[in-house]
């Protein structure tokens, strides 16, 4: 049974979620995300209105250039920044210098036992990340797709029931975020739905405490009724740092029923489990802006031009005709294959409405120019190279490094908001599970931090 203090706290969280969700900034972004989703990522168009499962989501698409360009961008980022065929991260200790007896200093990362330990830690982390069941590759690709289309992407890093790592890409339509004073995202509210049956299962398996309303629905055998649940993760201010239990972890984790404000579960995380990546960000805004927003005008124009082009080709392939009759019946039908009856001399027989293919060549040429502009917005010209099959392995590595240097300024935020915190989160989970080797004696008993070193940063050097 929740205490009065817990109930008050949950209602404060509910009010904060409702406030963040209804902010003008969020509303404005959702309108743009909906337009982008319709022509760039049709699977994710749940920002405005309610979509039913199985509903058609390609109604606005006549030319898939925006979709394929975004998929190429996601594949390119995956191949350059997090290629599973090669080690895409390395570790080093931060602010790590020791003083020698002669007064000189030595970088602790250059001490052989520490180098060996870091290499061993990297190997264990690599194996655990790509272990079957982690969903890492799929979740990361979905995250890159959201990042290119909407400019903001959210990934959750947690643990499975068997203790293994778990990676999940969270839909942007479900999540609202907030920043701290340094502009770093430290608060995420995720809205999801559970059926009554699922909530009862969570009560039995995870120790959740469902509301009386849910129990009544289960008792009435309304197992498939849905309940809106909010997962709130935020910095915990009233904690005792000396205690290591879940109630005193740096980040609080709270599940509650949105309608009733009933507390389902409360725990915590040692690290922030949600990785919120933003492609680029304007000052004063919390959500990012990506290539999808830049290319949106051209993508929408391309859809309109494609529709006109299709109509023109159809009319020339199957032109509308007119037949004489005693009188005009209905409206003039100028669609492909349309038949119009009109008053006139029966001897005139059938006539064909005039159609023209003039200008189709110029339209097709202009449409290709628009397609190229869209591809350039998604950096397809940078990510793709010609003649890959004829290159040696060394040349491929050199070309990849060159492309990383070109994209370095653009993916710098990706490293600081997604890949770096991801490595930190993975290191913390494996360290607490005692799956990493013991630190060498040089750093035992000391506070140390492991830092992520990206291949893009290496290429910049």
C-alpha positions in Angstrom: 0.0 0.0 0.0 1.5 3.3 -1.1 2.0 5.9 1.6 0.6 9.4 1.4 4.0 10.8 0.5 4.3 8.3 -2.3 0.9 9.2 -3.7 1.7 12.9 -3.6 5.0 12.2 -5.4 3.3 10.2 -8.1 0.7 12.9 -8.7 3.6 15.4 -9.0 5.2 13.1 -11.6 1.9 12.8 -13.5 1.5 16.6 -13.5 5.1 17.0 -14.7 4.5 14.5 -17.5 1.3 16.2 -18.6 3.1 19.5 -18.6 6.0 18.4 -20.7 3.7 16.6 -23.1 1.6 19.7 -23.7 4.4 22.2 -24.0 4.3 24.4 -27.1 7.7 23.1 -28.1 6.6 19.5 -28.0 3.4 20.3 -29.9 5.3 22.1 -32.6 7.8 19.3 -33.0 5.1 16.6 -33.1 3.4 18.4 -36.0 6.7 18.4 -37.9 7.5 14.8 -36.9 4.1 13.7 -38.3 4.8 15.3 -41.7 8.3 13.8 -41.7 7.1 10.3 -40.7 4.5 10.2 -43.5 7.2 10.5 -46.2 10.4 9.4 -44.5 9.5 6.8 -41.8 5.9 5.7 -42.5 6.1 3.1 -39.8 6.3 5.8 -37.1 3.4 8.2 -37.7 1.8 8.0 -34.3 2.5 11.6 -33.3 -0.8 13.1 -34.2 -4.0 11.0 -33.9 -4.3 7.3 -33.2 -3.3 4.6 -35.6 -4.8 1.1 -35.4 -2.6 -2.0 -35.8 -2.4 -3.1 -39.4 -3.4 0.3 -40.8 -1.9 1.4 -44.2 0.9 3.9 -43.6 2.2 4.6 -47.1 -0.8 6.7 -48.3 1.3 9.9 -48.8 4.2 8.2 -50.6 4.5 8.2 -54.4 8.3 8.3 -54.5 10.3 6.4 -51.8 13.5 8.5 -52.2 13.2 10.0 -48.7 12.7 6.6 -47.2 15.7 4.9 -49.0 18.0 7.9 -48.3 17.3 7.7 -44.6 17.9 4.0 -44.6 21.2 4.5 -46.4 22.2 7.1 -43.8 21.4 4.7 -41.0 23.3 1.9 -42.6 26.2 4.3 -43.3 26.4 5.4 -39.6 26.1 1.8 -38.5 29.0 0.7 -40.8 31.3 3.6 -39.9 30.6 4.3 -36.3 29.5 1.0 -34.9 30.7 -1.6 -37.5 30.2 -5.1 -35.9 33.0 -6.4 -38.1 35.6 -4.4 -36.3 36.2 -3.0 -32.8 34.4 0.3 -32.8 35.3 1.5 -29.3 38.3 1.5 -27.0 38.7 2.4 -23.4 41.1 4.6 -21.4 41.2 5.9 -17.8 40.3 9.6 -17.4 42.5 12.1 -15.7 45.0 9.3 -15.1 48.5 10.4 -14.3 50.8 9.2 -11.5 53.8 11.0 -10.0 57.2 9.2 -10.1 59.8 9.5 -7.4 61.9 11.8 -9.6 59.0 14.3 -9.9 58.0 13.3 -13.5 54.5 12.0 -14.4 53.4 9.0 -16.3 50.2 8.5 -18.1 48.5 5.6 -16.3 47.1 4.3 -19.6 50.7 3.5 -20.7 51.4 1.1 -17.8 51.5 -2.4 -19.2 49.2 -4.1 -16.6 46.6 -1.4 -17.1 46.8 -1.7 -20.9 46.3 -5.4 -20.6 43.4 -4.9 -18.2 41.7 -2.3 -20.5 42.1 -4.7 -23.5 40.6 -7.5 -21.5 37.6 -5.3 -20.4 37.1 -4.3 -24.1 37.0 -8.0 -25.1 34.5 -8.9 -22.5 32.2 -5.9 -23.2 32.4 -6.7 -27.0 31.3 -10.3 -26.4 28.5 -9.4 -24.1 27.1 -6.6 -26.4 27.0 -9.0 -29.4 25.8 -12.0 -27.4 22.6 -13.6 -28.8 19.4 -12.1 -27.3 20.8 -8.6 -26.6 18.9 -7.1 -29.6 21.8 -4.6 -30.0 22.2 -4.5 -33.8 18.4 -4.2 -34.4 17.9 -1.5 -31.7 20.9 0.5 -32.9 19.7 0.5 -36.5 16.2 1.7 -35.4 17.9 4.4 -33.4 19.9 5.6 -36.4 16.7 5.6 -38.5 14.9 7.9 -35.9 18.0 10.1 -35.6 18.1 10.8 -39.4 14.4 11.2 -39.8 13.4 13.1 -36.7 16.6 14.4 -35.3 16.0 12.8 -31.9 16.4 9.1 -31.1 16.0 7.2 -27.8 17.5 3.9 -26.8 17.0 2.0 -23.5 19.9 -0.1 -22.1 18.9 -2.6 -19.4 19.1 -6.2 -18.4 17.1 -9.3 -19.3 15.7 -11.6 -16.7 18.7 -13.9 -17.1 21.1 -11.0 -16.4 22.2 -10.4 -20.0 22.3 -7.0 -21.6 19.1 -5.7 -23.4 18.9 -2.9 -25.9 15.6 -1.4 -27.1 14.9 1.5 -29.3 12.0 3.5 -27.9 9.5 5.3 -30.2 9.9 9.1 -30.0 6.1 9.4 -29.9 6.0 7.6 -26.6 8.7 9.6 -24.8 9.1 13.2 -23.5 12.4 14.4 -22.2 13.9 17.2 -20.1 17.4 18.6 -19.7 19.5 19.6 -16.7 21.2 23.0 -16.4 24.1 21.8 -18.6 21.8 20.9 -21.5 22.2 17.1 -20.9 19.0 15.0 -20.9 18.5 13.5 -17.5 14.8 12.9 -17.4 12.6 10.7 -19.6 8.9 9.9 -19.3 7.8 7.0 -21.5 4.1 6.4 -22.1 3.1 2.8 -22.9 0.1 0.5 -22.6 -0.4 -2.8 -20.8 -3.4 -5.1 -20.9 -5.0 -6.1 -17.6 -3.6 -9.6 -18.0 -0.1 -8.2 -18.5 -0.3 -6.0 -15.4 -1.4 -9.0 -13.3 1.6 -11.0 -14.7 3.9 -8.1 -13.8 2.5 -8.2 -10.3 3.2 -11.9 -9.9 6.6 -11.8 -11.6 8.1 -8.4 -10.8 6.3 -7.5 -7.6 4.2 -4.6 -9.1 1.2 -3.4 -7.0 -1.7 -2.9 -9.4 -4.7 -0.7 -8.5 -8.1 -2.0 -7.4 -9.5 -0.9 -10.8 -7.2 -3.3 -12.6 -8.1 -6.1 -10.1 -11.8 -5.5 -10.7 -11.3 -5.7 -14.5 -9.3 -8.9 -14.1 -12.0 -10.4 -11.9 -14.6 -9.5 -14.5 -12.4 -11.4 -17.1 -11.7 -8.2 -19.1 -8.2 -9.4 -19.7 -7.6 -7.4 -22.9 -8.6 -3.9 -21.6 -5.7 -1.6 -21.9 -4.2 0.6 -19.2 -1.9 3.6 -19.8 1.3 3.3 -17.8 4.1 5.9 -17.5 7.7 5.0 -16.8 9.5 8.0 -15.3 13.3 8.1 -14.9 14.8 11.2 -13.3 17.6 12.3 -11.0 16.9 11.4 -7.3 17.7 14.4 -5.1 16.6 13.0 -1.7 19.0 10.0 -1.5 21.8 8.8 0.8 24.9 8.3 -1.5 26.4 6.0 1.1 23.7 3.5 0.6 23.7 1.3 -2.4 20.1 0.0 -2.4 17.7 0.8 -5.2 15.9 3.5 -3.2 19.2 5.5 -3.0 20.4 5.1 -6.6 21.3 8.3 -8.5 18.3 7.9 -10.9 14.8 7.0 -9.7 12.6 4.7 -11.7 8.9 4.9 -11.2 6.0 3.1 -13.0 2.5 4.4 -12.4 -0.9 4.2 -13.9 -1.6 7.5 -15.7 -5.3 7.8 -15.3 -5.5 6.9 -11.6 -2.0 8.1 -10.5 -1.5 4.7 -8.8 2.1 3.7 -8.0 3.0 0.4 -9.6 6.7 0.1 -8.8 9.6 2.2 -7.6 13.3 1.4 -7.9 16.4 3.1 -9.4 19.4 3.0 -11.8 23.1 3.6 -11.0 23.4 5.2 -14.5 20.8 6.9 -16.7 19.4 4.0 -18.8 17.9 6.1 -21.6 20.3 7.3 -24.2 18.9 10.3 -26.0 20.8 11.3 -29.1 20.1 14.4 -31.1 21.5 15.1 -34.5 21.8 18.9 -34.0 20.0 21.2 -31.6 19.1 24.9 -31.5 19.7 26.9 -28.4 16.7 26.9 -26.1 15.2 23.7 -27.6 15.3 20.2 -26.0 14.6 18.2 -29.1 17.0 17.8 -32.0 16.7 18.6 -35.7 17.9 16.2 -38.3 18.3 15.7 -42.1 14.7 14.7 -42.3 13.6 18.3 -41.4 16.1 19.8 -43.9 14.9 17.5 -46.8 11.1 17.7 -45.9 10.2 20.5 -48.4 12.0 18.7 -51.3 10.4 15.3 -50.3 6.9 16.7 -50.2 7.5 18.5 -53.6 8.7 15.3 -55.0 5.5 13.5 -54.0 3.4 16.1 -55.7 5.5 16.0 -58.8 5.4 12.2 -58.9 1.6 12.2 -58.6 1.3 14.7 -61.5 3.8 12.7 -63.6 1.8 9.5 -63.0 -1.4 11.2 -64.0 0.1 12.6 -67.2 1.6 9.2 -68.2 -1.7 7.5 -67.5 -3.7 10.0 -69.6 -1.4 9.4 -72.5 -1.5 5.6 -72.1 -5.3 5.5 -71.7 -6.7 8.9 -72.8 -10.2 10.1 -71.8 -12.7 10.0 -74.7 -16.0 11.7 -75.6 -19.1 10.0 -77.2 -22.0 11.7 -78.8 -25.4 11.2 -77.2 -28.7 13.0 -77.0 -27.4 15.2 -74.2 -24.5 15.7 -71.8 -24.8 13.2 -69.0 -23.0 14.1 -65.8 -19.7 15.9 -65.5 -16.8 15.8 -67.9 -14.5 12.9 -67.0 -10.9 13.7 -67.7 -9.4 10.9 -65.8 -7.4 8.2 -67.7 -10.0 6.1 -69.5 -12.8 8.4 -68.6 -15.9 8.5 -70.9 -18.0 11.7 -71.4 -21.3 11.7 -73.2 -22.4 14.9 -74.9 -25.2 16.4 -77.1 -24.3 16.5 -80.8 -24.5 14.9 -84.2 -24.3 11.1 -83.9 -22.2 11.1 -87.0 -19.4 12.7 -85.1 -18.9 9.3 -83.3 -16.1 9.2 -80.8 -13.4 11.7 -80.2 -10.4 11.8 -77.9 -9.6 14.6 -75.5 -6.3 16.2 -76.4 -3.4 15.1 -74.3 0.3 15.9 -74.5 3.5 14.3 -73.4 5.4 17.6 -73.9 7.3 18.5 -70.8 7.5 15.0 -69.4 11.2 14.8 -70.2 11.9 18.1 -68.4 9.8 17.0 -65.5 11.6 13.7 -65.1 15.0 15.6 -65.3 13.9 18.1 -62.6 12.5 15.2 -60.4 15.9 13.6 -60.6 17.6 16.8 -59.5 15.2 16.9 -56.5 16.0 13.3 -55.7 19.7 14.2 -55.7 19.1 17.1 -53.3 17.3 14.8 -51.0 20.1 12.2 -51.1 22.6 15.0 -50.4 20.6 16.1 -47.3 21.0 12.6 -46.0 24.8 12.5 -46.9 24.3 9.6 -49.3 26.9 11.2 -51.6 29.4 11.0 -48.7 28.5 7.6 -47.4 28.5 5.8 -50.7 31.6 5.2 -52.7 32.1 4.0 -56.3 34.1 0.9 -57.1 34.1 -0.6 -53.6 34.4 -4.1 -55.1 37.7 -3.3 -56.8 39.3 -1.7 -53.7 41.9 -3.4 -51.5 41.3 -3.7 -47.8 43.8 -0.9 -47.1 42.1 1.5 -49.5 38.7 0.7 -48.0 40.0 1.6 -44.5 41.6 4.8 -45.8 38.4 5.8 -47.7 36.4 5.1 -44.5 38.7 7.2 -42.4 38.3 10.1 -44.9 34.5 9.9 -44.8 34.7 9.8 -41.0 36.6 13.1 -41.1 34.0 14.6 -43.3 31.2 13.5 -40.9 33.2 14.2 -37.8 31.6 17.5 -36.8 28.1 16.1 -37.5 28.4 12.9 -35.5 30.3 14.5 -32.6 27.0 14.8 -30.7 26.2 11.2 -31.6 29.3 10.1 -29.7 28.7 12.3 -26.6 24.9 11.5 -26.3 24.6 7.9 -27.5 27.8 5.9 -27.9 29.8 7.3 -25.0 27.0 6.9 -22.4 26.2 3.5 -23.9 29.7 2.2 -23.2 29.6 3.8 -19.7 26.2 2.0 -19.0 27.5 -1.3 -20.3 30.7 -1.1 -18.2 28.7 -0.3 -15.1 26.3 -3.2 -15.6 29.0 -5.8 -16.2 31.2 -4.4 -13.4 28.3 -4.9 -10.9 27.7 -8.4 -12.2 31.4 -9.2 -11.6 31.8 -10.2 -15.2 34.8 -7.9 -15.8 38.4 -8.7 -14.6 39.6 -7.3 -11.3 41.4 -3.9 -11.8 45.2 -4.0 -11.5 46.8 -3.0 -8.2 47.8 0.4 -9.5 44.2 1.6 -9.5 42.7 -0.6 -6.8 41.0 1.4 -4.1 40.9 4.5 -6.3 38.0 6.2 -8.1 38.4 5.9 -11.8 36.3 6.4 -14.9 36.5 4.5 -18.2 36.2 6.8 -21.2 34.9 5.8 -24.7 37.2 6.5 -27.6 35.4 6.5 -30.9 36.7 5.5 -34.4 35.5 8.9 -35.7 37.7 10.7 -33.0 40.6 8.5 -34.0 40.1 9.4 -37.7 40.1 13.1 -36.8 43.6 12.7 -35.5 
